[in-house]
Amino acid sequence: ANGYALAARSDIEKVIREQRLQASGVTEETIARVGRVLNVPAIILVSINSLTSERTRPPSIYDPKMQYYQLGVTMSARLIAAERAEVLWLSSYGEDWKAASQRGHPQDQWPRVLQHVADVVARGLPPRR
């Protein structure tokens, strides 16, 4: 608005976390070195950038014992060649899900959501050479 870009506190926190990671010395070269020690051709580095959960209104037909949620996840992934410390592939992904829980919190849904994200990452990987 009026030439200004708005940044939420969560956006600033993400930048600070990334800067800490970079300052800690975890670079593509560091990851590649780990790959060489493990004797693997490449390492995939997956970052879960956000996990969100908020209560939503129930659907038109619903179970009154359940609480309804909108779950969201965003992630990014990099495939790094161990030999050359080169980024071979990179991707990002985000999706929202509707979930319901009797216990009043959606934590029991996160394993299913994260498994789905892992499947998406695996399907998106380039074929091995």
Order of alpha helices (4+ residues) and beta strands (2+ residues): alpha-alpha-beta-beta-beta-alpha
